[in-house]
Amino acid sequence: MRANDIRELSVEEIQSRITGLEEERFRLKFRSATEPLEDPLRLRWIRKDIARLKTILRERSLESAR
């Protein structure tokens, strides 16, 4: 997910995506402990997507605080 695509989303949509990705990350980490993953890089992509989403939320909160 690109930053420009994230900026087009509303705050509620961003928060729901963060929640969904965190749940998926939890399931993948749990499953990776018991069996090898088909795509182990998926964990890295999810972590970076969560960071991007949180960064955009933080930017918006700083803009609204001005």
ROKOL-683871 format. One record per residue: x, y, z of N, C-alpha, C, O in turn; residue in one letter. Coordinates in nm, 4 decimals. Example, Ala and Ser with C-alpha at 12.3 -4.5 7.8 and 13.67 -1.06 7.14 Angstrom:
BEGIN
[site [1.3190,-0.5690,0.7800],[1.2300,-0.4500,0.7800],[1.3200,-0.3300,0.7800],[1.4236,-0.3319,0.8465],'a'] [site [1.2850,-0.2250,0.7080],[1.3670,-0.1060,0.7140],[1.2900,0.0030,0.7870],[1.3409,0.1138,0.8039],'s'] 
***
This chain:
BEGIN
[site [0.0844,-0.1165,0.0000],[0.0000,0.0000,0.0000],[0.0896,0.1238,0.0000],[0.1837,0.1336,0.0788],'m'] [site [0.0600,0.2152,-0.0868],[0.1417,0.3351,-0.1004],[0.0865,0.4477,-0.0130],[-0.0320,0.4498,0.0204],'r'] [site [0.1734,0.5400,0.0228],[0.1351,0.6506,0.1099],[0.0285,0.7373,0.0441],[-0.0615,0.7858,0.1126],'a'] [site [0.0364,0.7578,-0.0869],[-0.0641,0.8386,-0.1558],[-0.2018,0.7740,-0.1487],[-0.3026,0.8433,-0.1350],'n'] [site [-0.2062,0.6426,-0.1579],[-0.3331,0.5711,-0.1465],[-0.3896,0.5833,-0.0055],[-0.5107,0.5960,0.0127],'d'] [site [-0.3020,0.5793,0.0933],[-0.3458,0.5888,0.2325],[-0.4010,0.7274,0.2614],[-0.4995,0.7407,0.3340],'i'] [site [-0.3394,0.8302,0.2060],[-0.3844,0.9679,0.2311],[-0.5251,0.9925,0.1787],[-0.5928,1.0837,0.2261],'r'] [site [-0.5701,0.9144,0.0833],[-0.7054,0.9293,0.0289],[-0.8109,0.8676,0.1196],[-0.9298,0.8943,0.1021],'e'] [site [-0.7701,0.7855,0.2161],[-0.8635,0.7179,0.3052],[-0.9035,0.8076,0.4218],[-0.8312,0.9002,0.4585],'l'] [site [-1.0206,0.7784,0.4793],[-1.0630,0.8514,0.5980],[-0.9950,0.7927,0.7213],[-0.9343,0.6858,0.7145],'s'] [site [-1.0050,0.8619,0.8320],[-0.9413,0.8177,0.9559],[-0.9987,0.6829,1.0003],[-0.9245,0.5950,1.0442],'v'] [site [-1.1303,0.6669,0.9888],[-1.1939,0.5413,1.0286],[-1.1470,0.4245,0.9430],[-1.1247,0.3146,0.9937],'e'] [site [-1.1321,0.4489,0.8126],[-1.0842,0.3443,0.7225],[-0.9396,0.3056,0.7564],[-0.9038,0.1879,0.7534],'e'] [site [-0.8586,0.4041,0.7880],[-0.7187,0.3764,0.8238],[-0.7133,0.2934,0.9512],[-0.6387,0.1959,0.9595],'i'] [site [-0.7924,0.3323,1.0501],[-0.7926,0.2586,1.1767],[-0.8425,0.1157,1.1586],[-0.7911,0.0237,1.2223],'q'] [site [-0.9417,0.0962,1.0730],[-0.9911,-0.0399,1.0490],[-0.8863,-0.1235,0.9760],[-0.8732,-0.2431,1.0021],'s'] [site [-0.8128,-0.0621,0.8861],[-0.7054,-0.1351,0.8166],[-0.5942,-0.1733,0.9130],[-0.5394,-0.2832,0.9050],'r'] [site [-0.5607,-0.0822,1.0044],[-0.4579,-0.1126,1.1048],[-0.5018,-0.2321,1.1879],[-0.4236,-0.3244,1.2110],'i'] [site [-0.6258,-0.2304,1.2324],[-0.6778,-0.3409,1.3131],[-0.6719,-0.4720,1.2366],[-0.6284,-0.5738,1.2905],'t'] [site [-0.7153,-0.4700,1.1117],[-0.7133,-0.5913,1.0300],[-0.5729,-0.6441,1.0077],[-0.5494,-0.7647,1.0151],'g'] [site [-0.4795,-0.5540,0.9803],[-0.3415,-0.5960,0.9563],[-0.2761,-0.6488,1.0834],[-0.1985,-0.7442,1.0782],'l'] [site [-0.3069,-0.5876,1.1970],[-0.2503,-0.6371,1.3225],[-0.3024,-0.7765,1.3558],[-0.2284,-0.8604,1.4073],'e'] [site [-0.4304,-0.8010,1.3262],[-0.4858,-0.9350,1.3471],[-0.4192,-1.0367,1.2549],[-0.3853,-1.1474,1.2968],'e'] [site [-0.4010,-0.9977,1.1284],[-0.3358,-1.0878,1.0332],[-0.1922,-1.1152,1.0751],[-0.1451,-1.2285,1.0647],'e'] [site [-0.1217,-1.0115,1.1229],[0.0158,-1.0290,1.1693],[0.0225,-1.1245,1.2875],[0.1121,-1.2085,1.2951],'r'] [site [-0.0718,-1.1116,1.3791],[-0.0752,-1.2009,1.4941],[-0.0946,-1.3454,1.4494],[-0.0241,-1.4352,1.4955],'f'] [site [-0.1903,-1.3674,1.3595],[-0.2163,-1.5038,1.3112],[-0.0946,-1.5612,1.2399],[-0.0604,-1.6778,1.2599],'r'] [site [-0.0290,-1.4806,1.1570],[0.0888,-1.5291,1.0845],[0.2050,-1.5593,1.1784],[0.2752,-1.6588,1.1602],'l'] [site [0.2259,-1.4738,1.2790],[0.3349,-1.4996,1.3735],[0.3072,-1.6265,1.4528],[0.3979,-1.7055,1.4788],'k'] [site [0.1832,-1.6451,1.4904],[0.1466,-1.7652,1.5651],[0.1668,-1.8885,1.4781],[0.2218,-1.9888,1.5237],'f'] [site [0.1228,-1.8814,1.3536],[0.1360,-1.9946,1.2633],[0.2819,-2.0211,1.2269],[0.3205,-2.1361,1.2061],'r'] [site [0.3630,-1.9159,1.2190],[0.5034,-1.9353,1.1832],[0.5792,-2.0106,1.2924],[0.6822,-2.0724,1.2656],'s'] [site [0.5285,-2.0055,1.4145],[0.5932,-2.0781,1.5229],[0.5678,-2.2279,1.5126],[0.6458,-2.3075,1.5647],'a'] [site [0.4598,-2.2671,1.4462],[0.4245,-2.4085,1.4393],[0.4554,-2.4720,1.3035],[0.4758,-2.5930,1.2942],'t'] [site [0.4587,-2.3912,1.2004],[0.4829,-2.4461,1.0660],[0.5488,-2.3395,0.9796],[0.5350,-2.2207,1.0087],'e'] [site [0.6195,-2.3783,0.8751],[0.6797,-2.2787,0.7849],[0.5715,-2.2072,0.7032],[0.4738,-2.2681,0.6596],'p'] [site [0.5914,-2.0787,0.6842],[0.4953,-1.9991,0.6079],[0.5230,-2.0110,0.4585],[0.6368,-2.0319,0.4165],'l'] [site [0.4169,-1.9973,0.3791],[0.4334,-1.9976,0.2335],[0.5107,-1.8740,0.1892],[0.5982,-1.8815,0.1030],'e'] [site [0.4770,-1.7598,0.2495],[0.5410,-1.6333,0.2140],[0.5898,-1.5644,0.3421],[0.5178,-1.4824,0.3990],'d'] [site [0.7097,-1.5965,0.3875],[0.7579,-1.5375,0.5120],[0.7778,-1.3859,0.5041],[0.7776,-1.3185,0.6072],'p'] [site [0.7948,-1.3324,0.3852],[0.8112,-1.1878,0.3708],[0.6811,-1.1124,0.3954],[0.6819,-0.9906,0.4134],'l'] [site [0.5699,-1.1844,0.3962],[0.4402,-1.1209,0.4220],[0.4397,-1.0527,0.5586],[0.3785,-0.9471,0.5745],'r'] [site [0.5066,-1.1112,0.6565],[0.5153,-1.0483,0.7885],[0.5829,-0.9113,0.7801],[0.5391,-0.8158,0.8442],'l'] [site [0.6879,-0.9026,0.7022],[0.7596,-0.7757,0.6866],[0.6716,-0.6722,0.6173],[0.6676,-0.5563,0.6584],'r'] [site [0.6009,-0.7140,0.5121],[0.5132,-0.6214,0.4402],[0.4023,-0.5698,0.5303],[0.3696,-0.4511,0.5278],'w'] [site [0.3449,-0.6584,0.6095],[0.2376,-0.6180,0.7001],[0.2909,-0.5172,0.8014],[0.2269,-0.4151,0.8266],'i'] [site [0.4071,-0.5448,0.8596],[0.4651,-0.4546,0.9585],[0.4908,-0.3162,0.8985],[0.4658,-0.2146,0.9635],'r'] [site [0.5396,-0.3121,0.7770],[0.5671,-0.1835,0.7127],[0.4381,-0.1105,0.6754],[0.4316,0.0121,0.6849],'k'] [site [0.3347,-0.1850,0.6327],[0.2061,-0.1228,0.6033],[0.1445,-0.0616,0.7288],[0.0888,0.0480,0.7240],'d'] [site [0.1545,-0.1324,0.8403],[0.1030,-0.0789,0.9663],[0.1773,0.0496,1.0016],[0.1153,0.1468,1.0448],'i'] [site [0.3078,0.0512,0.9840],[0.3873,0.1704,1.0136],[0.3460,0.2865,0.9239],[0.3356,0.3998,0.9710],'a'] [site [0.3222,0.2606,0.7957],[0.2787,0.3664,0.7041],[0.1440,0.4236,0.7472],[0.1251,0.5452,0.7494],'r'] [site [0.0507,0.3350,0.7815],[-0.0816,0.3793,0.8230],[-0.0732,0.4647,0.9496],[-0.1375,0.5692,0.9589],'l'] [site [0.0055,0.4201,1.0459],[0.0191,0.4954,1.1700],[0.0890,0.6294,1.1472],[0.0584,0.7275,1.2149],'k'] [site [0.1816,0.6340,1.0532],[0.2508,0.7588,1.0216],[0.1534,0.8605,0.9646],[0.1566,0.9775,1.0030],'t'] [site [0.0673,0.8177,0.8741],[-0.0308,0.9084,0.8148],[-0.1284,0.9570,0.9210],[-0.1651,1.0746,0.9218],'i'] [site [-0.1715,0.8676,1.0116],[-0.2596,0.9099,1.1214],[-0.1913,1.0150,1.2080],[-0.2536,1.1131,1.2485],'l'] [site [-0.0639,0.9940,1.2359],[0.0117,1.0891,1.3184],[0.0236,1.2232,1.2474],[0.0091,1.3276,1.3110],'r'] [site [0.0496,1.2226,1.1176],[0.0577,1.3471,1.0413],[-0.0732,1.4234,1.0499],[-0.0741,1.5451,1.0686],'e'] [site [-0.1840,1.3512,1.0361],[-0.3152,1.4162,1.0422],[-0.3424,1.4739,1.1807],[-0.3987,1.5827,1.1929],'r'] [site [-0.3028,1.4016,1.2842],[-0.3267,1.4542,1.4197],[-0.2426,1.5788,1.4465],[-0.2871,1.6709,1.5151],'s'] [site [-0.1218,1.5812,1.3923],[-0.0371,1.7004,1.4089],[-0.0922,1.8188,1.3296],[-0.0842,1.9329,1.3752],'l'] [site [-0.1474,1.7928,1.2126],[-0.2060,1.8996,1.1326],[-0.3286,1.9586,1.1999],[-0.3492,2.0799,1.1965],'e'] [site [-0.4099,1.8736,1.2611],[-0.5309,1.9222,1.3266],[-0.4985,1.9959,1.4566],[-0.5784,2.0773,1.5030],'s'] [site [-0.3825,1.9681,1.5156],[-0.3430,2.0348,1.6394],[-0.2927,2.1764,1.6140],[-0.2818,2.2547,1.7083],'a'] [site [-0.2627,2.2104,1.4930],[-0.2097,2.3456,1.4612],[-0.3162,2.4495,1.4733],[-0.2901,2.5676,1.4505],'r'] 
***
